[in-house]
Structures are given as structure tokens and as C-alpha cells.
Amino acid sequence: MNASQPLSGAARDALAAGTADSTRRAYSTDWATFTTWCATTGHLPLPATPECIVEYVTALTTTPRPKTGRPYSPSSIERAVAAIRTAHAAANVSPPSTKGARIVLRGYRDRLARTKDPAAKPRRAQPAVPTALRAMLATLDRDTLIGKRDAALLLLGYATAARVSELVALDLADVPETDHGIEASLYRKKIKAFTDSAVPYGSNPATCPVRAVRALREALAEAGRIDGPLFIRIDRHGRIAPPMYRRGVPIGDPSGRLTAQAAAQVVERTASAAGLEGQWSGHSLRRGFATAARKAGHDLVRIGRHGGWADGSKALLGYFEDSDKWEDTPVSGL
């Protein structure tokens, strides 16, 4: 292949398949925003020059976003720059140097920090530790099908430290119940591997993930669903996988599989109903597991491998540092 020849459609699809869905969606939005900015400012998006990237990053640090009314955060700008470089690589075009853009970004971080702007600190989801999880579960009517689904989603998501995209990918066949509990087979896309996460019975039936999944499975069987997705759409009337349309066109998974966004909304909705403060998202379950497991004294490597973190994951170590800042502070005893 000639060095300047663009990648085929099949090759671009293969590259996309190796990227997490959430990352791919974010990059697609970032690239669309960049090309729109280029069209209005007279810059060429592909190939973009280093000077173009400097100008774009500068614009992002000063232009209010429509949704928030504030400029982009440093982490969002970093992702936007990564999206631009990824788009160039996918088109078999040398990515532009971002050295100048990163100097601008360093100055932006410094300015935010000096003015004590909240955007200077990365936003993190609140951890759904056991006390919070119990409060969230208490908001559910577990006599209803949707209550059973949401309870199973919260408890299994916590017990497996699953990302919501991994959680909604589960089928009924992926969570067999054994004498000891559930052995959940989850595909961890970040590490490109399956993990068989052992989930034992809980001592309290109200917070036992095994019993919650069993209750959901039995309710689905009564409704005639004995295979397919574990977590499915249910409307307020208790109808399973009701058809959805947009402008007359059917949308959504035909099997009724819940989307990752819908699963995250379950976490957000129950946290809000429980009166919990802070930022809550689907990642709260994963972070809550890491925090609680660390406080319980479990082995760090076992925690990481159970939850599908790569060995030495910086994200996981960051969760540990947050949970240890009082229990294991180096100031103690001085």
C-alpha cells in the first residue's frame, strides 16, 4: 500500500472495534466539534497544522460550552486533542505536533488553580460504598419488575465492579447460580479479556446480589423471558422491552437490552432519590467496590483482577489513595 493511501473502510472499522464504545462516541463528538470550528475559522481539519491545534485549544479555554456556559475543562481538552490525533491516524495521515497546544493547556491549568476554579480538579463520581448502596436500594419498590431489575443492577454492578457497558452486555446465561453464588462472566473491554467474577451469597438477603439476580430471573421467566439480556427495558406499566420510535423509526436494541446510559441513569436516579450529595454516575458502583474492598483489607492485586483493572492501574491506585487518606495518612503518629 502506498504510504499516502488512506485506510480502507474495513480497516477503519477494525480500528474502531478496538476502542471502547464510550471513548469512540466521545471522540466522534470531539472531532465533529473540531471540524465545525475549522469550517468557521478557515482552518483545514485534515491534515491540521500544529498552529491550528494551538488556536483550537486556546479557543476551548475561553469559549463557553452551550450545555454548561463554561469553557472546556482541562481533561475535556486533552480528550479533544487525542480525538484529533486519532482521526489523523485513522486516515493514515501524520498527526500534528501538539507540543504548543500542551503548553497552552499547562498555562490554562495553572490559571484555573490560581483562581481556585473547581474545574482545576478532575471530577470524580461518588463511590457507592455499602452505606450509600443501602440507601439507594431503600428507594426501590422491589415488588415490581422494574424494582427487581434496578436492585439486581445496583448489587451485581457493585459486586463485580463492572462498568455499566459491561453490565448491560450480560445475558441470563452469563450469570449462572452455583452452590456458592454467581460466577459472572464479563467481557472487560479495556483489558480485552473475560473475567469470571465470583459473587458469593450475602449475609443480608436485602443486599445479596445473588438473591437479587435470582428474583429478577424468576420474574423474567414468569413473563416468558428465559434467555437473552439480563437487564432489559421496562416501562412504568411493567411492560418488557416496549417498542421505541424516533420520528416513526424503530430505535433501541430489538431484544430490549438496556443501554449503558440507561443503566447509569438508574444509579443517578436512586442516588438522587436517596438524597445523596455529590456527583453520581454508573462509575459510582465500580469506584464504591474498590473503596470498600480496600478498606476491608483485601489484596490489591485480587481487587484489581476481580474488577477487570489492568495490573498497576493508575485509576485503581487513585481510588485507593482517596480511601486511604485518613486511615493510612503519613502524618499519623508524627
TAMO-V885868 format. One line per field, one symbol per residue. psi: psi as a letter, one per 20 degrees, with the letter a starting at -180 (. if undefined). A space follows every 10 residues. Layout:
psi: ???
This chain:
psi: pqhipqqrhh hhhhghhjpq ghgggghggg gggghggghi ijqphoqqqh hghggggghh iippqhhhjq rqrghhgghg ghhghghghh jkppqqpjgg hhgghghggg ggghjkphih pqpqqqpmrg ggghhghiiq njiqghgggh ghggghhghi lqqhhhgiip rhiilqpahi cpnpopoohh jlqqpnopor qqhohhjohg hghgggghhh hhjjoirbqg orpprijjpp lqqqqokipp rrphijpqrh ghghhggggh gghikprapq ahihgghhgg ghhghijqpg ghgghgjkqq pjphgghhgg hghihghkpi hpi.
